[in-house]
Amino acid sequence: MPRLSEVIAALDALWPPERAEQWDAVGTVCGDPDADVGRVLFAVDPVQEIADEAIALGADLVVTHHPLYLRGTTTVAASHFKGRVVHTLIKHDIALHVAHTNADTADPGVSDALAGALDLRVTGPLVAENNLGRICELDQPETLGDFAARAAKRLPATAQGIRVAGDPEMTVRRVAVSGGSGDSLFDAVRAAGVDAFLTADLRHHPVSEATQHSPLGLVDAAHWATEWPWCEQAAAQLDEISDRHGWGLRVHVSKTVTDPWSAHHHSPGAPN
């Protein structure tokens, strides 16, 4: 059974912390480097539901994509929900490790996992300088509507579902994908000359401007749903490392939906 420090060293080799953005907060949040690790849980969000799941599972380490304290803190008091997560984990000898923007730009990274979930063939990065996003090809051309339906079928279900901007009958052959918030990448997407862009958290004005620039098809999924496939990819990577070293780790992926949106209602009428 490996020590936490050995497992963290392996994770840091997969997603080097120095490749994280300067504003990011990655790495080990809590945990004893000398503690033994036998069971690991991967999840997108370090929220209380995941901490409770880790306890029920008997996990020694939780690896999440999103940071717990992105902007720092002066307290981990359990009177705050984030502090309660820290207390819960430490009380049960569970470590927490975060791989965020360093996992976004890894190879393979978050966008590779997203492309893989949709059975897309990756041909290169969307932004070459930092290896962000992916340009992909479909095995066979399909309509934008069918491509959106593919995303809805292959990605985990959320209250938001899948939103589409553009002609649903337009033909899609090449697409760009980026896990997480992607509307800062429109310039790169247009430069790539793709037919459609799949990402999350698209806002009104960037989408409106993008659709005026060109007949680009836009497919907007829930942030959590576009990043959850990374958990499966990351778990498989750690499984392979465990086998190679003879660690015997038991690696799990949380299927708990931690997307914050809980319901979706369509407006029945026109604007007043």
C-alpha positions, 0 to 999 in steps of 0.5 A, a space after each residue: 500500500 503506497 503512502 499519500 506522498 507517493 500517490 501525490 507524486 504520481 498525480 503531479 507527474 500527470 498534472 504538473 502543478 506548475 502548469 496551473 494558471 497563476 490565479 489557480 489553487 491546485 495541489 494537496 489541500 489536506 492529508 498526512 504525506 505518510 498516511 497509507 492510501 488504499 482507496 481513491 475517489 475522483 469527483 468534480 467538486 469538493 462539496 459535502 456530498 462528496 466528502 460524505 461519499 468518501 466516508 461511506 466508501 472508505 476512501 483515503 484520498 479524494 481527487 477533485 477537479 475544482 479547488 476548495 479554496 480558489 481565492 484563499 481563506 483565513 479560516 477553516 471553521 466548520 461554521 462555513 460550508 467549506 470549512 465543514 468539508 475540511 473538518 469532515 475529511 480530516 476527522 476521517 483521515 481522508 486527504 484532498 488533492 486538486 488538479 484544475 487548470 493543470 488538468 485542463 492543459 494536460 495531454 491527455 486532459 479535460 478536453 480529451 476526456 470530453 472528446 472521448 465521451 462523444 467519440 470524437 477524433 482529436 486532431 490537435 489543441 484549440 490553443 496551441 500555446 497552452 494546449 487548451 481545448 481540442 479540435 476534433 473530427 467526426 467519423 461521419 458528417 451529421 447535423 448540428 441537431 444530431 451532434 447536440 443529441 449525441 452530447 445529450 446522450 453521452 454526457 451525464 444528465 443535468 437540469 440544464 440539458 444541452 442548449 444549441 445556437 445555430 441552424 440545427 440542420 447545418 452540417 457538422 464535420 469538424 468541432 472544437 471542444 473545451 471542458 468548463 467555461 469556454 466563451 473566452 475561446 471564441 477567437 481561437 474557435 473562429 480561427 480554427 475554422 470548425 463547424 461547431 463548438 461544444 463547451 459550457 457556461 456560454 453567456 448571452 452577449 458572447 453567443 450573440 456576437 459569435 453567431 453574428 460573426 459566422 454560422 458557427 454552431 454552438 452547443 452549451 452543456 452544463 459545466 459539471 457535465 463537460 468536466 465529469 468525463 475527466 474523472 473517468 479518464 483520470 481514474 484510469 490513469 491512476 489505475 494504470 500507475 497502481 498496476 505498474 507499481 503493484 500498489 493495489 489501489 481501488 480507484 472509484 469515480 463519483 456519480 453524484 451529480 454536483 451540478 448546482 442547477 436542480 430544475 429546468 422549466 420552459 417559459 410558456 409565453 412570449 415576452 410582454 
